[in-house]
Amino acid sequence: MQTILESNPLVLAAQANPLLAGAFVVLVLVVVALLVRRRGRSRHLVDREAPRRAGPASKPASGGRRTNLVTDAEWKAFREVKAGITGQKGEAAVARQLALLGAPALHDVILADSRGLTQIDHLVLGLDAIIVIETKTFSGFITGSVHSNEWTQHLAQAATWTTFQNPVRQNHRHCLAALEIVGDLNVLVRGYVVSAGKARFGDALAGVVVPLDRLSEIFIPSDGPRADQSAMRLAWERLVAAAQAGEARRAEHLDGVRAKRGMAA
């Protein structure tokens, strides 16, 4: 009695033609590889987190998607690292643009304030003001308002969304820290949120966030009396000295951030 393989026309043809036999073997190997890969992928299917609210556009509890093969703590740590890398890329892009504009700038600055330590993405010496920049590198669609506590990031055609601290409020603290160090109310300190990502922003945020390709516009002097340049230089020297002092406390600042987020050191 012939076996199934022995009676298969492809096998019989392969026996008669060595080249066809080789092609048949390759075909079998490809099919096996595809089946193994498909089976492996099925073990890594991602599931959405339990939604906070019912509905097709419900928020995942931790934001985004995760695999079933990692714990919540591991997934949170991964998202923190990923967000950090993305943020660093955006800050580097802003730093390059500031260099092209020829603006004196300090980057990734640690300053002490009345609440402890705070990290500022960019401090810039403008023509008429000290400029404090908070860089955000988001994708998707962002909604919120200037005065809201949080903004919302919508991804995957609004099927996934997550909230984050309003960066305008976040940068307000940075501006106050810079103003405290400057110590001169005649020196203006202005804050801006700069978008270095591909995110689109809702109508309520129009004019609030500065796109990276329009960064030069924030250096246009405002109407009014010309700034006292000697006072500006003195203010900048104070900020440079404070930034140098803050560098020695960077580890302390990072420990505070980890403790606030519940991460291991």
Secondary structure, DSSP 4 states (H G I P E B T S, - for coil): ---HHHH-HHHHHHHH-HHHHHHHHHHHHHHHHHHHHHHHHHTT-EEEPPBSSSSTTPPBSSSSEEETTS-HHHHHHHHHHHHHHHHHHHHHHHHHHHHHHT--EEEEEEEEETTEEEEEEEEEE-SSEEEEEEEE---SEEE--SS-SEEEEEETTTTEEEEEE-HHHHHHHHHHHHHHHH--TTSEEEEEEEE-SS-EE-GGGTTTEEEGGGGGGGGSPPSSSPP-HHHHHHHHHHHHHHHHHHHTTHHHHHHHHHHHHT---
